[in-house]
Amino acid sequence: EGDESSTSIRRVLTHNGLELRPRNPDLSRLRVDMAMAGAEIDLTGLPLPAKGTDLTMRVLMGGAAVKVPADWRVWWRFRGVGGVGGVGVVQRTHDEHAADLRIHAVVVLGGIGVEGG
């Protein structure tokens, strides 16, 4: 659902790869569900969002790289077996409401790496 110019994007994939570079400055929501797949989500072309952007990821035996602009504050909640990495690499906030990107992740045997750009 939605393309890179949409304000809301959803992707479901298995056994494949995804490269996504949203370009709508009003992007509010991304959802990616994947099994045995990989994803690269590049948000570095977007300006600082006024109300924040929500990224929901459900990952089964896969991995994702999420690139954000260097000045974005990132919050995440993780459940599952695997992890989210990005501490010391991005500006992590523990205040969900103050975040520019909010990552909601459920991962089984996989991981999500958050990179500053």
Backbone as XML, in Angstrom:
<?xml version="1.0"?>
<chain id="A" units="angstrom">
  <residue number="1" name="GLU">
    <atom name="N" x="0.845" y="-1.172" z="0.000"/>
    <atom name="CA" x="0.000" y="0.000" z="0.000"/>
    <atom name="C" x="0.891" y="1.237" z="0.000"/>
  </residue>
  <residue number="2" name="GLY">
    <atom name="N" x="0.534" y="2.198" z="-0.791"/>
    <atom name="CA" x="1.277" y="3.450" z="-0.855"/>
    <atom name="C" x="2.579" y="3.303" z="-1.604"/>
  </residue>
  <residue number="3" name="ASP">
    <atom name="N" x="3.048" y="4.406" z="-2.146"/>
    <atom name="CA" x="4.350" y="4.416" z="-2.792"/>
    <atom name="C" x="5.254" y="5.381" z="-2.027"/>
  </residue>
  <residue number="4" name="GLU">
    <atom name="N" x="6.420" y="5.648" z="-2.540"/>
    <atom name="CA" x="7.377" y="6.475" z="-1.812"/>
    <atom name="C" x="6.938" y="7.923" z="-1.645"/>
  </residue>
  <residue number="5" name="SER">
    <atom name="N" x="5.889" y="8.331" z="-2.355"/>
    <atom name="CA" x="5.382" y="9.695" z="-2.218"/>
    <atom name="C" x="4.159" y="9.766" z="-1.296"/>
  </residue>
  <residue number="6" name="SER">
    <atom name="N" x="3.741" y="8.650" z="-0.709"/>
    <atom name="CA" x="2.557" y="8.600" z="0.154"/>
    <atom name="C" x="2.876" y="9.061" z="1.575"/>
  </residue>
  <residue number="7" name="THR">
    <atom name="N" x="1.825" y="9.403" z="2.326"/>
    <atom name="CA" x="1.995" y="9.762" z="3.731"/>
    <atom name="C" x="1.947" y="8.526" z="4.621"/>
  </residue>
  <residue number="8" name="SER">
    <atom name="N" x="1.462" y="7.411" z="4.096"/>
    <atom name="CA" x="1.407" y="6.148" z="4.820"/>
    <atom name="C" x="1.809" y="5.029" z="3.854"/>
  </residue>
  <residue number="9" name="ILE">
    <atom name="N" x="2.739" y="4.187" z="4.290"/>
    <atom name="CA" x="3.271" y="3.127" z="3.425"/>
    <atom name="C" x="3.236" y="1.818" z="4.199"/>
  </residue>
  <residue number="10" name="ARG">
    <atom name="N" x="2.809" y="0.749" z="3.529"/>
    <atom name="CA" x="2.836" y="-0.579" z="4.131"/>
    <atom name="C" x="3.415" y="-1.566" z="3.126"/>
  </residue>
  <residue number="11" name="ARG">
    <atom name="N" x="4.310" y="-2.430" z="3.618"/>
    <atom name="CA" x="4.897" y="-3.472" z="2.791"/>
    <atom name="C" x="4.874" y="-4.789" z="3.548"/>
  </residue>
  <residue number="12" name="VAL">
    <atom name="N" x="4.558" y="-5.870" z="2.830"/>
    <atom name="CA" x="4.607" y="-7.226" z="3.356"/>
    <atom name="C" x="5.468" y="-8.026" z="2.398"/>
  </residue>
  <residue number="13" name="LEU">
    <atom name="N" x="6.509" y="-8.704" z="2.916"/>
    <atom name="CA" x="7.373" y="-9.446" z="2.017"/>
    <atom name="C" x="7.943" y="-10.685" z="2.684"/>
  </residue>
  <residue number="14" name="THR">
    <atom name="N" x="8.220" y="-11.688" z="1.845"/>
    <atom name="CA" x="8.895" y="-12.899" z="2.293"/>
    <atom name="C" x="9.982" y="-13.232" z="1.286"/>
  </residue>
  <residue number="15" name="HIS">
    <atom name="N" x="11.050" y="-13.811" z="1.777"/>
    <atom name="CA" x="12.130" y="-14.305" z="0.925"/>
    <atom name="C" x="12.595" y="-13.282" z="-0.100"/>
  </residue>
  <residue number="16" name="ASN">
    <atom name="N" x="12.717" y="-12.069" z="0.267"/>
    <atom name="CA" x="13.069" y="-11.049" z="-0.703"/>
    <atom name="C" x="13.732" y="-9.884" z="0.011"/>
  </residue>
  <residue number="17" name="GLY">
    <atom name="N" x="14.031" y="-8.854" z="-0.730"/>
    <atom name="CA" x="14.616" y="-7.656" z="-0.167"/>
    <atom name="C" x="13.763" y="-6.439" z="-0.497"/>
  </residue>
  <residue number="18" name="LEU">
    <atom name="N" x="13.903" y="-5.422" z="0.322"/>
    <atom name="CA" x="13.131" y="-4.197" z="0.151"/>
    <atom name="C" x="14.065" y="-3.011" z="0.315"/>
  </residue>
  <residue number="19" name="GLU">
    <atom name="N" x="14.010" y="-2.095" z="-0.627"/>
    <atom name="CA" x="14.677" y="-0.805" z="-0.495"/>
    <atom name="C" x="13.588" y="0.247" z="-0.579"/>
  </residue>
  <residue number="20" name="LEU">
    <atom name="N" x="13.503" y="1.067" z="0.448"/>
    <atom name="CA" x="12.444" y="2.056" z="0.506"/>
    <atom name="C" x="13.047" y="3.405" z="0.878"/>
  </residue>
  <residue number="21" name="ARG">
    <atom name="N" x="12.756" y="4.413" z="0.052"/>
    <atom name="CA" x="13.242" y="5.782" z="0.295"/>
    <atom name="C" x="12.055" y="6.748" z="0.201"/>
  </residue>
  <residue number="22" name="PRO">
    <atom name="N" x="11.266" y="6.827" z="1.267"/>
    <atom name="CA" x="10.110" y="7.740" z="1.236"/>
    <atom name="C" x="10.567" y="9.166" z="0.973"/>
  </residue>
  <residue number="23" name="ARG">
    <atom name="N" x="9.729" y="9.915" z="0.251"/>
    <atom name="CA" x="10.114" y="11.286" z="-0.084"/>
    <atom name="C" x="9.037" y="12.324" z="0.249"/>
  </residue>
  <residue number="24" name="ASN">
    <atom name="N" x="7.919" y="11.887" z="0.838"/>
    <atom name="CA" x="6.872" y="12.830" z="1.213"/>
    <atom name="C" x="7.208" y="13.436" z="2.576"/>
  </residue>
  <residue number="25" name="PRO">
    <atom name="N" x="7.371" y="14.757" z="2.669"/>
    <atom name="CA" x="7.721" y="15.379" z="3.952"/>
    <atom name="C" x="6.633" y="15.208" z="5.015"/>
  </residue>
  <residue number="26" name="ASP">
    <atom name="N" x="5.408" y="14.829" z="4.609"/>
    <atom name="CA" x="4.322" y="14.615" z="5.560"/>
    <atom name="C" x="4.150" y="13.145" z="5.934"/>
  </residue>
  <residue number="27" name="LEU">
    <atom name="N" x="5.152" y="12.319" z="5.672"/>
    <atom name="CA" x="5.086" y="10.899" z="6.003"/>
    <atom name="C" x="4.801" y="10.750" z="7.491"/>
  </residue>
  <residue number="28" name="SER">
    <atom name="N" x="3.764" y="9.986" z="7.814"/>
    <atom name="CA" x="3.414" y="9.813" z="9.216"/>
    <atom name="C" x="3.534" y="8.370" z="9.683"/>
  </residue>
  <residue number="29" name="ARG">
    <atom name="N" x="3.435" y="7.409" z="8.732"/>
    <atom name="CA" x="3.404" y="6.018" z="9.151"/>
    <atom name="C" x="4.023" y="5.098" z="8.109"/>
  </residue>
  <residue number="30" name="LEU">
    <atom name="N" x="4.873" y="4.193" z="8.602"/>
    <atom name="CA" x="5.437" y="3.110" z="7.792"/>
    <atom name="C" x="5.163" y="1.808" z="8.529"/>
  </residue>
  <residue number="31" name="ARG">
    <atom name="N" x="4.788" y="0.777" z="7.781"/>
    <atom name="CA" x="4.630" y="-0.543" z="8.388"/>
    <atom name="C" x="5.266" y="-1.562" z="7.464"/>
  </residue>
  <residue number="32" name="VAL">
    <atom name="N" x="6.154" y="-2.376" z="8.037"/>
    <atom name="CA" x="6.841" y="-3.407" z="7.259"/>
    <atom name="C" x="6.715" y="-4.728" z="8.011"/>
  </residue>
  <residue number="33" name="ASP">
    <atom name="N" x="6.129" y="-5.715" z="7.361"/>
    <atom name="CA" x="6.029" y="-7.075" z="7.878"/>
    <atom name="C" x="6.870" y="-7.948" z="6.958"/>
  </residue>
  <residue number="34" name="MET">
    <atom name="N" x="7.818" y="-8.687" z="7.531"/>
    <atom name="CA" x="8.684" y="-9.487" z="6.663"/>
    <atom name="C" x="9.111" y="-10.776" z="7.340"/>
  </residue>
  <residue number="35" name="ALA">
    <atom name="N" x="9.283" y="-11.812" z="6.505"/>
    <atom name="CA" x="9.744" y="-13.113" z="6.975"/>
    <atom name="C" x="10.882" y="-13.568" z="6.070"/>
  </residue>
  <residue number="36" name="MET">
    <atom name="N" x="11.974" y="-13.949" z="6.672"/>
    <atom name="CA" x="13.163" y="-14.393" z="5.948"/>
    <atom name="C" x="13.504" y="-13.420" z="4.821"/>
  </residue>
  <residue number="37" name="ALA">
    <atom name="N" x="13.546" y="-12.155" z="5.175"/>
    <atom name="CA" x="13.773" y="-11.089" z="4.196"/>
    <atom name="C" x="14.630" y="-9.998" z="4.833"/>
  </residue>
  <residue number="38" name="GLY">
    <atom name="N" x="15.063" y="-9.079" z="4.006"/>
    <atom name="CA" x="15.848" y="-7.950" z="4.478"/>
    <atom name="C" x="15.277" y="-6.653" z="3.949"/>
  </residue>
  <residue number="39" name="ALA">
    <atom name="N" x="15.504" y="-5.583" z="4.688"/>
    <atom name="CA" x="14.985" y="-4.287" z="4.267"/>
    <atom name="C" x="15.991" y="-3.187" z="4.562"/>
  </residue>
  <residue number="40" name="GLU">
    <atom name="N" x="16.001" y="-2.198" z="3.679"/>
    <atom name="CA" x="16.750" y="-0.975" z="3.902"/>
    <atom name="C" x="15.754" y="0.167" z="3.755"/>
  </residue>
  <residue number="41" name="ILE">
    <atom name="N" x="15.559" y="0.900" z="4.841"/>
    <atom name="CA" x="14.631" y="2.026" z="4.844"/>
    <atom name="C" x="15.457" y="3.282" z="5.065"/>
  </residue>
  <residue number="42" name="ASP">
    <atom name="N" x="15.462" y="4.152" z="4.085"/>
    <atom name="CA" x="16.299" y="5.352" z="4.111"/>
    <atom name="C" x="15.413" y="6.583" z="4.253"/>
  </residue>
  <residue number="43" name="LEU">
    <atom name="N" x="15.454" y="7.199" z="5.416"/>
    <atom name="CA" x="14.644" y="8.390" z="5.694"/>
    <atom name="C" x="15.468" y="9.670" z="5.626"/>
  </residue>
  <residue number="44" name="THR">
    <atom name="N" x="16.705" y="9.581" z="5.166"/>
    <atom name="CA" x="17.599" y="10.732" z="5.196"/>
    <atom name="C" x="17.194" y="11.848" z="4.244"/>
  </residue>
  <residue number="45" name="GLY">
    <atom name="N" x="16.316" y="11.587" z="3.299"/>
    <atom name="CA" x="15.867" y="12.620" z="2.374"/>
    <atom name="C" x="14.688" y="13.425" z="2.892"/>
  </residue>
  <residue number="46" name="LEU">
    <atom name="N" x="14.245" y="13.138" z="4.112"/>
    <atom name="CA" x="13.075" y="13.817" z="4.667"/>
    <atom name="C" x="13.485" y="14.916" z="5.640"/>
  </residue>
  <residue number="47" name="PRO">
    <atom name="N" x="12.678" y="16.001" z="5.705"/>
    <atom name="CA" x="12.937" y="17.026" z="6.722"/>
    <atom name="C" x="12.468" y="16.539" z="8.091"/>
  </residue>
  <residue number="48" name="LEU">
    <atom name="N" x="12.814" y="17.264" z="9.124"/>
    <atom name="CA" x="12.386" y="16.935" z="10.486"/>
    <atom name="C" x="10.849" y="16.942" z="10.529"/>
  </residue>
  <residue number="49" name="PRO">
    <atom name="N" x="10.213" y="15.834" z="10.940"/>
    <atom name="CA" x="8.749" y="15.787" z="10.942"/>
    <atom name="C" x="8.158" y="16.626" z="12.071"/>
  </residue>
  <residue number="50" name="ALA">
    <atom name="N" x="7.048" y="17.283" z="11.771"/>
    <atom name="CA" x="6.405" y="18.140" z="12.767"/>
    <atom name="C" x="5.848" y="17.331" z="13.935"/>
  </residue>
  <residue number="51" name="LYS">
    <atom name="N" x="5.238" y="16.184" z="13.644"/>
    <atom name="CA" x="4.605" y="15.381" z="14.696"/>
    <atom name="C" x="5.257" y="14.022" z="14.888"/>
  </residue>
  <residue number="52" name="GLY">
    <atom name="N" x="6.312" y="13.737" z="14.202"/>
    <atom name="CA" x="6.970" y="12.446" z="14.324"/>
    <atom name="C" x="6.419" y="11.440" z="13.325"/>
  </residue>
  <residue number="53" name="THR">
    <atom name="N" x="7.196" y="10.409" z="13.082"/>
    <atom name="CA" x="6.843" y="9.345" z="12.153"/>
    <atom name="C" x="6.871" y="8.031" z="12.911"/>
  </residue>
  <residue number="54" name="ASP">
    <atom name="N" x="5.865" y="7.192" z="12.685"/>
    <atom name="CA" x="5.802" y="5.877" z="13.314"/>
    <atom name="C" x="6.233" y="4.814" z="12.320"/>
  </residue>
  <residue number="55" name="LEU">
    <atom name="N" x="7.156" y="3.958" z="12.736"/>
    <atom name="CA" x="7.606" y="2.813" z="11.948"/>
    <atom name="C" x="7.284" y="1.566" z="12.749"/>
  </residue>
  <residue number="56" name="THR">
    <atom name="N" x="6.391" y="0.744" z="12.231"/>
    <atom name="CA" x="6.034" y="-0.516" z="12.869"/>
    <atom name="C" x="6.648" y="-1.635" z="12.049"/>
  </residue>
  <residue number="57" name="MET">
    <atom name="N" x="7.428" y="-2.487" z="12.719"/>
    <atom name="CA" x="8.077" y="-3.593" z="12.018"/>
    <atom name="C" x="7.786" y="-4.900" z="12.741"/>
  </residue>
  <residue number="58" name="ARG">
    <atom name="N" x="7.389" y="-5.893" z="11.950"/>
    <atom name="CA" x="7.267" y="-7.261" z="12.446"/>
    <atom name="C" x="8.194" y="-8.098" z="11.575"/>
  </residue>
  <residue number="59" name="VAL">
    <atom name="N" x="9.201" y="-8.684" z="12.220"/>
    <atom name="CA" x="10.281" y="-9.356" z="11.496"/>
    <atom name="C" x="10.429" y="-10.784" z="12.007"/>
  </residue>
  <residue number="60" name="LEU">
    <atom name="N" x="10.426" y="-11.745" z="11.085"/>
    <atom name="CA" x="10.674" y="-13.141" z="11.404"/>
    <atom name="C" x="11.888" y="-13.597" z="10.608"/>
  </residue>
  <residue number="61" name="MET">
    <atom name="N" x="12.962" y="-13.930" z="11.297"/>
    <atom name="CA" x="14.191" y="-14.400" z="10.662"/>
    <atom name="C" x="14.636" y="-13.468" z="9.536"/>
  </residue>
  <residue number="62" name="GLY">
    <atom name="N" x="14.794" y="-12.207" z="9.876"/>
    <atom name="CA" x="15.216" y="-11.221" z="8.889"/>
    <atom name="C" x="15.917" y="-10.070" z="9.565"/>
  </residue>
  <residue number="63" name="GLY">
    <atom name="N" x="16.253" y="-9.082" z="8.777"/>
    <atom name="CA" x="16.933" y="-7.927" z="9.324"/>
    <atom name="C" x="16.614" y="-6.674" z="8.543"/>
  </residue>
  <residue number="64" name="ALA">
    <atom name="N" x="16.778" y="-5.550" z="9.204"/>
    <atom name="CA" x="16.485" y="-4.270" z="8.561"/>
    <atom name="C" x="17.501" y="-3.228" z="9.002"/>
  </residue>
  <residue number="65" name="ALA">
    <atom name="N" x="17.816" y="-2.332" z="8.082"/>
    <atom name="CA" x="18.630" y="-1.164" z="8.369"/>
    <atom name="C" x="17.736" y="0.053" z="8.165"/>
  </residue>
  <residue number="66" name="VAL">
    <atom name="N" x="17.683" y="0.913" z="9.162"/>
    <atom name="CA" x="16.882" y="2.134" z="9.096"/>
    <atom name="C" x="17.841" y="3.309" z="9.212"/>
  </residue>
  <residue number="67" name="LYS">
    <atom name="N" x="17.906" y="4.126" z="8.166"/>
    <atom name="CA" x="18.792" y="5.293" z="8.160"/>
    <atom name="C" x="17.962" y="6.542" z="8.413"/>
  </residue>
  <residue number="68" name="VAL">
    <atom name="N" x="18.419" y="7.346" z="9.373"/>
    <atom name="CA" x="17.711" y="8.578" z="9.719"/>
    <atom name="C" x="18.672" y="9.761" z="9.631"/>
  </residue>
  <residue number="69" name="PRO">
    <atom name="N" x="18.149" y="10.964" z="9.406"/>
    <atom name="CA" x="19.012" y="12.146" z="9.444"/>
    <atom name="C" x="19.688" y="12.264" z="10.820"/>
  </residue>
  <residue number="70" name="ALA">
    <atom name="N" x="20.864" y="12.818" z="10.838"/>
    <atom name="CA" x="21.666" y="12.887" z="12.064"/>
    <atom name="C" x="20.983" y="13.658" z="13.200"/>
  </residue>
  <residue number="71" name="ASP">
    <atom name="N" x="20.099" y="14.606" z="12.869"/>
    <atom name="CA" x="19.487" y="15.421" z="13.917"/>
    <atom name="C" x="18.158" y="14.855" z="14.431"/>
  </residue>
  <residue number="72" name="TRP">
    <atom name="N" x="17.739" y="13.702" z="13.950"/>
    <atom name="CA" x="16.484" y="13.108" z="14.413"/>
    <atom name="C" x="16.672" y="12.407" z="15.752"/>
  </residue>
  <residue number="73" name="ARG">
    <atom name="N" x="15.658" y="12.541" z="16.603"/>
    <atom name="CA" x="15.614" y="11.804" z="17.867"/>
    <atom name="C" x="14.794" y="10.540" z="17.620"/>
  </residue>
  <residue number="74" name="VAL">
    <atom name="N" x="15.303" y="9.400" z="18.091"/>
    <atom name="CA" x="14.672" y="8.114" z="17.808"/>
    <atom name="C" x="14.293" y="7.423" z="19.117"/>
  </residue>
  <residue number="75" name="TRP">
    <atom name="N" x="13.082" y="6.922" z="19.154"/>
    <atom name="CA" x="12.571" y="6.135" z="20.284"/>
    <atom name="C" x="12.217" y="4.759" z="19.743"/>
  </residue>
  <residue number="76" name="TRP">
    <atom name="N" x="12.449" y="3.726" z="20.536"/>
    <atom name="CA" x="11.984" y="2.416" z="20.096"/>
    <atom name="C" x="11.516" y="1.554" z="21.254"/>
  </residue>
  <residue number="77" name="ARG">
    <atom name="N" x="10.579" y="0.672" z="20.892"/>
    <atom name="CA" x="10.085" y="-0.368" z="21.799"/>
    <atom name="C" x="10.282" y="-1.674" z="21.056"/>
  </residue>
  <residue number="78" name="PHE">
    <atom name="N" x="10.915" y="-2.627" z="21.718"/>
    <atom name="CA" x="11.261" y="-3.887" z="21.076"/>
    <atom name="C" x="10.733" y="-5.050" z="21.905"/>
  </residue>
  <residue number="79" name="ARG">
    <atom name="N" x="10.150" y="-6.020" z="21.213"/>
    <atom name="CA" x="9.753" y="-7.274" z="21.850"/>
    <atom name="C" x="10.232" y="-8.413" z="20.962"/>
  </residue>
  <residue number="80" name="GLY">
    <atom name="N" x="10.696" y="-9.493" z="21.573"/>
    <atom name="CA" x="11.069" y="-10.651" z="20.792"/>
    <atom name="C" x="12.469" y="-11.145" z="21.064"/>
  </residue>
  <residue number="81" name="VAL">
    <atom name="N" x="12.971" y="-11.945" z="20.115"/>
    <atom name="CA" x="14.290" y="-12.549" z="20.199"/>
    <atom name="C" x="15.127" y="-11.952" z="19.082"/>
  </residue>
  <residue number="82" name="GLY">
    <atom name="N" x="16.116" y="-11.187" z="19.449"/>
    <atom name="CA" x="16.928" y="-10.452" z="18.488"/>
    <atom name="C" x="17.242" y="-9.115" z="19.118"/>
  </residue>
  <residue number="83" name="GLY">
    <atom name="N" x="17.143" y="-8.053" z="18.358"/>
    <atom name="CA" x="17.409" y="-6.764" z="18.968"/>
    <atom name="C" x="17.323" y="-5.599" z="18.025"/>
  </residue>
  <residue number="84" name="VAL">
    <atom name="N" x="17.447" y="-4.423" z="18.636"/>
    <atom name="CA" x="17.530" y="-3.166" z="17.906"/>
    <atom name="C" x="18.849" y="-2.537" z="18.310"/>
  </residue>
  <residue number="85" name="GLY">
    <atom name="N" x="19.637" y="-2.130" z="17.337"/>
    <atom name="CA" x="20.912" y="-1.497" z="17.612"/>
    <atom name="C" x="20.911" y="-0.072" z="17.112"/>
  </residue>
  <residue number="86" name="GLY">
    <atom name="N" x="21.560" y="0.790" z="17.829"/>
    <atom name="CA" x="21.651" y="2.181" z="17.419"/>
    <atom name="C" x="22.095" y="3.086" z="18.546"/>
  </residue>
  <residue number="87" name="VAL">
    <atom name="N" x="22.258" y="2.517" z="19.736"/>
    <atom name="CA" x="22.686" y="3.301" z="20.885"/>
    <atom name="C" x="24.085" y="3.849" z="20.605"/>
  </residue>
  <residue number="88" name="GLY">
    <atom name="N" x="24.243" y="5.146" z="20.773"/>
    <atom name="CA" x="25.521" y="5.789" z="20.509"/>
    <atom name="C" x="25.712" y="6.190" z="19.059"/>
  </residue>
  <residue number="89" name="VAL">
    <atom name="N" x="24.832" y="5.730" z="18.190"/>
    <atom name="CA" x="24.926" y="6.042" z="16.765"/>
    <atom name="C" x="23.894" y="7.097" z="16.374"/>
  </residue>
  <residue number="90" name="VAL">
    <atom name="N" x="22.748" y="7.058" z="17.023"/>
    <atom name="CA" x="21.678" y="8.026" z="16.771"/>
    <atom name="C" x="21.299" y="8.686" z="18.093"/>
  </residue>
  <residue number="91" name="GLN">
    <atom name="N" x="20.548" y="9.777" z="18.003"/>
    <atom name="CA" x="20.070" y="10.461" z="19.203"/>
    <atom name="C" x="18.852" y="9.706" z="19.718"/>
  </residue>
  <residue number="92" name="ARG">
    <atom name="N" x="19.070" y="8.834" z="20.696"/>
    <atom name="CA" x="17.965" y="8.058" z="21.241"/>
    <atom name="C" x="17.292" y="8.856" z="22.340"/>
  </residue>
  <residue number="93" name="THR">
    <atom name="N" x="15.965" y="8.850" z="22.316"/>
    <atom name="CA" x="15.201" y="9.487" z="23.374"/>
    <atom name="C" x="14.351" y="8.432" z="24.054"/>
  </residue>
  <residue number="94" name="HIS">
    <atom name="N" x="14.091" y="8.633" z="25.330"/>
    <atom name="CA" x="13.225" y="7.717" z="26.063"/>
    <atom name="C" x="11.820" y="8.288" z="26.197"/>
  </residue>
  <residue number="95" name="ASP">
    <atom name="N" x="11.592" y="9.442" z="25.583"/>
    <atom name="CA" x="10.282" y="10.082" z="25.567"/>
    <atom name="C" x="9.639" y="9.857" z="24.200"/>
  </residue>
  <residue number="96" name="GLU">
    <atom name="N" x="8.703" y="8.935" z="24.160"/>
    <atom name="CA" x="8.048" y="8.575" z="22.902"/>
    <atom name="C" x="7.449" y="9.790" z="22.198"/>
  </residue>
  <residue number="97" name="HIS">
    <atom name="N" x="6.893" y="10.712" z="22.952"/>
    <atom name="CA" x="6.202" y="11.868" z="22.362"/>
    <atom name="C" x="7.156" y="12.928" z="21.818"/>
  </residue>
  <residue number="98" name="ALA">
    <atom name="N" x="8.404" y="12.910" z="22.263"/>
    <atom name="CA" x="9.395" y="13.880" z="21.785"/>
    <atom name="C" x="10.193" y="13.348" z="20.591"/>
  </residue>
  <residue number="99" name="ALA">
    <atom name="N" x="9.951" y="12.108" z="20.203"/>
    <atom name="CA" x="10.747" y="11.483" z="19.148"/>
    <atom name="C" x="10.317" y="11.934" z="17.759"/>
  </residue>
  <residue number="100" name="ASP">
    <atom name="N" x="11.289" y="12.010" z="16.876"/>
    <atom name="CA" x="11.014" y="12.289" z="15.467"/>
    <atom name="C" x="10.678" y="10.993" z="14.729"/>
  </residue>
  <residue number="101" name="LEU">
    <atom name="N" x="11.250" y="9.878" z="15.193"/>
    <atom name="CA" x="10.930" y="8.559" z="14.667"/>
    <atom name="C" x="10.652" y="7.635" z="15.840"/>
  </residue>
  <residue number="102" name="ARG">
    <atom name="N" x="9.501" y="6.987" z="15.799"/>
    <atom name="CA" x="9.114" y="6.016" z="16.818"/>
    <atom name="C" x="9.072" y="4.639" z="16.161"/>
  </residue>
  <residue number="103" name="ILE">
    <atom name="N" x="9.917" y="3.721" z="16.646"/>
    <atom name="CA" x="9.977" y="2.374" z="16.086"/>
    <atom name="C" x="9.286" y="1.413" z="17.047"/>
  </residue>
  <residue number="104" name="HIS">
    <atom name="N" x="8.286" y="0.725" z="16.551"/>
    <atom name="CA" x="7.560" y="-0.299" z="17.296"/>
    <atom name="C" x="7.945" y="-1.624" z="16.636"/>
  </residue>
  <residue number="105" name="ALA">
    <atom name="N" x="8.709" y="-2.475" z="17.332"/>
    <atom name="CA" x="9.257" y="-3.662" z="16.684"/>
    <atom name="C" x="8.910" y="-4.936" z="17.437"/>
  </residue>
  <residue number="106" name="VAL">
    <atom name="N" x="8.509" y="-5.936" z="16.671"/>
    <atom name="CA" x="8.371" y="-7.302" z="17.150"/>
    <atom name="C" x="9.258" y="-8.141" z="16.253"/>
  </residue>
  <residue number="107" name="VAL">
    <atom name="N" x="10.266" y="-8.775" z="16.829"/>
    <atom name="CA" x="11.275" y="-9.487" z="16.040"/>
    <atom name="C" x="11.494" y="-10.878" z="16.631"/>
  </residue>
  <residue number="108" name="VAL">
    <atom name="N" x="11.529" y="-11.879" z="15.763"/>
    <atom name="CA" x="11.874" y="-13.237" z="16.160"/>
    <atom name="C" x="13.061" y="-13.671" z="15.309"/>
  </residue>
  <residue number="109" name="LEU">
    <atom name="N" x="14.186" y="-13.876" z="15.948"/>
    <atom name="CA" x="15.416" y="-14.292" z="15.282"/>
    <atom name="C" x="15.814" y="-13.315" z="14.181"/>
  </residue>
  <residue number="110" name="GLY">
    <atom name="N" x="15.938" y="-12.071" z="14.545"/>
    <atom name="CA" x="16.330" y="-11.062" z="13.584"/>
    <atom name="C" x="16.791" y="-9.810" z="14.297"/>
  </residue>
  <residue number="111" name="GLY">
    <atom name="N" x="16.933" y="-8.739" z="13.545"/>
    <atom name="CA" x="17.373" y="-7.506" z="14.157"/>
    <atom name="C" x="17.115" y="-6.295" z="13.289"/>
  </residue>
  <residue number="112" name="ILE">
    <atom name="N" x="17.177" y="-5.152" z="13.946"/>
    <atom name="CA" x="16.988" y="-3.869" z="13.272"/>
    <atom name="C" x="18.140" y="-2.978" z="13.690"/>
  </residue>
  <residue number="113" name="GLY">
    <atom name="N" x="18.824" y="-2.435" z="12.711"/>
    <atom name="CA" x="19.906" y="-1.504" z="12.981"/>
    <atom name="C" x="19.470" y="-0.094" z="12.594"/>
  </residue>
  <residue number="114" name="VAL">
    <atom name="N" x="19.659" y="0.855" z="13.501"/>
    <atom name="CA" x="19.297" y="2.243" z="13.245"/>
    <atom name="C" x="20.593" y="3.019" z="13.061"/>
  </residue>
  <residue number="115" name="GLU">
    <atom name="N" x="20.700" y="3.715" z="11.930"/>
    <atom name="CA" x="21.931" y="4.432" z="11.579"/>
    <atom name="C" x="21.633" y="5.907" z="11.377"/>
  </residue>
  <residue number="116" name="GLY">
    <atom name="N" x="22.522" y="6.757" z="11.859"/>
    <atom name="CA" x="22.420" y="8.197" z="11.612"/>
    <atom name="C" x="23.116" y="8.551" z="10.326"/>
  </residue>
  <residue number="117" name="GLY">
    <atom name="N" x="22.517" y="9.476" z="9.562"/>
    <atom name="CA" x="23.087" y="9.805" z="8.262"/>
    <atom name="C" x="23.537" y="11.204" z="8.119"/>
  </residue>
</chain>
